[in-house]
Amino acid sequence: MKKKIDRKSKGRFYHEGEVWWCNIGLNIGNEQHGDYINFKRPVIVIKGLSLMTFFAIPLTTSQQEHKYRFDVGLIGGKQAKAIISQMKVVDTKRLSQLICVLAEDLFQEIKKAIKDLF
């Protein structure tokens, strides 16, 4: 799957605050990985680093409370939480489909939670 994604000629154009289906892949141990077909998981685009990479936060439908999980409301018809402790750099070639754009006030709250993490 990684080779197939890497062969894409170019990545997707993105904006901060968008939620995308992303081919995160299969990770190790407690790292959040993709589910479903092609190891996809919704992610929030937090900060662009270049035309080809950005910081992403994976989302989960698990409603388990944790100090590093931030409630983002309904995403694609399901209650979702951002797992801010799992923020990672992602190549835009991994993006497959735009889901939605977060409200600006919610996006700013998430960014504040990230800053509070450090």
Sine and cosine of phi, psi and omega as CSV:
sin_phi,cos_phi,sin_psi,cos_psi,sin_omega,cos_omega
0.00,0.00,-0.66,0.75,0.00,-1.00
-0.87,0.50,-0.66,0.75,-0.01,-1.00
-0.90,0.43,-0.64,0.77,0.01,-1.00
-0.90,0.44,-0.70,0.72,0.01,-1.00
-0.91,0.41,-0.66,0.75,-0.03,-1.00
-0.91,0.41,-0.45,0.89,0.00,-1.00
-0.96,0.28,-0.20,0.98,0.05,-1.00
-0.83,0.56,0.66,-0.75,-0.06,-1.00
-0.93,0.37,-0.56,0.83,0.03,-1.00
-0.43,-0.90,0.31,-0.95,0.00,-1.00
-1.00,0.07,-0.12,-0.99,0.00,-1.00
-1.00,-0.06,0.47,-0.88,0.11,-0.99
-1.00,0.10,0.75,-0.66,-0.10,-0.99
-0.75,-0.66,0.23,-0.97,0.13,-0.99
-0.73,-0.68,0.51,-0.86,0.07,-1.00
-0.88,0.47,0.63,-0.78,0.00,-1.00
1.00,-0.04,-0.08,1.00,0.05,-1.00
-0.99,0.10,0.44,-0.90,0.09,-1.00
-0.91,-0.41,0.81,-0.58,-0.06,-1.00
-0.82,-0.58,0.48,-0.88,0.30,-0.96
-0.96,0.27,0.73,-0.68,-0.10,-0.99
-0.71,-0.70,0.71,-0.70,0.05,-1.00
-0.99,0.15,0.98,0.21,-0.06,-1.00
-0.92,0.39,-0.60,0.80,-0.02,-1.00
0.99,-0.13,-0.10,-0.99,0.00,-1.00
-0.99,-0.16,0.87,-0.49,-0.03,-1.00
-0.98,-0.21,-0.08,-1.00,-0.13,-0.99
-0.93,-0.36,0.58,-0.82,0.10,-0.99
0.87,0.49,-0.82,-0.57,-0.06,-1.00
-1.00,-0.03,0.08,1.00,0.05,-1.00
-0.91,0.42,0.60,-0.80,0.02,-1.00
-0.96,0.29,0.78,-0.63,0.04,-1.00
-0.84,-0.55,0.14,-0.99,-0.01,-1.00
-0.96,0.27,0.42,-0.91,0.06,-1.00
-0.89,-0.47,-0.09,-1.00,0.10,-1.00
0.89,0.46,-0.36,-0.93,-0.02,-1.00
-0.96,0.28,0.67,-0.75,0.04,-1.00
0.91,0.42,0.33,0.94,0.04,-1.00
0.81,0.58,0.74,0.67,0.00,-1.00
-1.00,0.01,0.49,-0.87,0.07,-1.00
-0.46,-0.89,0.60,-0.80,0.09,-1.00
-0.94,0.34,0.63,-0.77,0.05,-1.00
-0.72,-0.69,0.44,-0.90,0.13,-0.99
-0.99,-0.16,0.75,-0.66,0.12,-0.99
-0.98,0.20,0.92,-0.38,-0.06,-1.00
-1.00,-0.04,-0.75,0.67,-0.07,-1.00
-0.47,-0.88,0.81,-0.59,0.09,-1.00
-0.96,0.27,0.69,-0.73,0.04,-1.00
-0.96,-0.27,-0.53,0.85,0.04,-1.00
-0.32,-0.95,-0.09,-1.00,0.07,-1.00
-0.91,0.41,-0.37,0.93,-0.12,-0.99
-0.92,-0.40,-0.13,0.99,-0.02,-1.00
-0.65,-0.76,0.42,-0.91,0.00,-1.00
-0.40,-0.92,0.32,-0.95,0.15,-0.99
-0.99,0.12,0.74,-0.67,0.00,-1.00
-0.82,-0.58,0.52,-0.85,0.13,-0.99
-0.87,-0.49,0.85,-0.52,0.03,-1.00
-0.95,0.32,0.47,-0.88,0.04,-1.00
-0.95,-0.30,0.43,-0.90,0.07,-1.00
-0.70,-0.71,0.47,-0.88,0.10,-0.99
-1.00,-0.06,-0.10,1.00,0.06,-1.00
-0.89,0.45,0.75,-0.67,-0.01,-1.00
-0.99,-0.11,0.24,0.97,0.05,-1.00
-0.86,0.51,0.75,-0.66,0.01,-1.00
-0.98,0.18,0.68,-0.73,0.02,-1.00
-0.33,-0.94,0.56,-0.83,-0.07,-1.00
-0.92,0.40,-0.29,0.96,0.02,-1.00
-0.97,-0.25,0.26,0.96,0.09,-1.00
-0.92,-0.40,0.77,-0.63,-0.09,-1.00
-0.89,-0.47,0.84,-0.55,-0.03,-1.00
-0.93,0.37,0.81,-0.58,0.02,-1.00
-0.91,-0.41,0.03,1.00,0.04,-1.00
0.99,0.11,-0.47,-0.88,-0.05,-1.00
-0.99,0.16,0.81,-0.58,0.10,-1.00
-0.78,-0.62,0.89,-0.45,-0.03,-1.00
0.88,0.48,0.52,0.85,0.03,-1.00
0.99,0.11,0.07,1.00,0.00,-1.00
-0.81,-0.59,0.57,-0.82,0.10,-1.00
-0.91,0.42,0.75,-0.66,-0.07,-1.00
-0.74,-0.67,0.43,-0.90,0.10,-1.00
-0.78,-0.63,0.64,-0.77,0.09,-1.00
-1.00,0.07,0.75,-0.66,0.01,-1.00
-0.99,-0.12,1.00,0.08,-0.15,-0.99
-0.91,0.42,-0.40,0.92,0.03,-1.00
-0.95,0.30,-0.18,0.98,-0.02,-1.00
-0.96,-0.27,0.32,0.95,0.01,-1.00
-0.84,0.54,0.66,-0.75,-0.03,-1.00
-0.49,-0.87,0.30,-0.95,0.09,-1.00
-0.99,0.11,0.73,-0.68,-0.05,-1.00
-0.76,-0.65,0.62,-0.79,0.10,-1.00
-0.99,0.15,0.61,-0.79,-0.03,-1.00
-0.91,0.42,-0.30,0.95,0.07,-1.00
-0.90,0.44,-0.36,0.93,0.00,-1.00
-0.98,0.19,-0.27,0.96,-0.01,-1.00
-0.96,0.29,0.70,-0.71,-0.01,-1.00
-0.88,-0.47,-0.64,0.77,-0.05,-1.00
-0.43,-0.90,0.74,-0.67,0.06,-1.00
-0.95,0.32,0.75,-0.66,0.03,-1.00
-0.99,-0.12,-0.79,0.61,-0.03,-1.00
-0.20,-0.98,0.04,-1.00,0.11,-0.99
-0.88,-0.48,0.76,-0.65,0.01,-1.00
-0.94,0.33,0.51,-0.86,0.12,-0.99
-0.88,0.47,0.60,-0.80,-0.08,-1.00
-0.85,0.53,-0.65,0.76,-0.02,-1.00
-0.91,0.41,-0.63,0.78,0.05,-1.00
-0.92,0.40,-0.68,0.73,0.01,-1.00
-0.87,0.49,-0.66,0.76,0.02,-1.00
-0.91,0.41,-0.59,0.81,0.06,-1.00
-0.90,0.45,-0.65,0.76,0.03,-1.00
-0.90,0.43,-0.70,0.71,0.02,-1.00
-0.88,0.48,-0.61,0.79,0.05,-1.00
-0.91,0.42,-0.66,0.75,0.02,-1.00
-0.88,0.47,-0.59,0.81,0.04,-1.00
-0.91,0.41,-0.71,0.70,0.02,-1.00
-0.88,0.48,-0.63,0.77,0.02,-1.00
-0.91,0.41,-0.40,0.92,0.03,-1.00
-0.89,0.45,-0.54,0.84,-0.04,-1.00
-0.97,-0.23,0.00,0.00,0.00,0.00
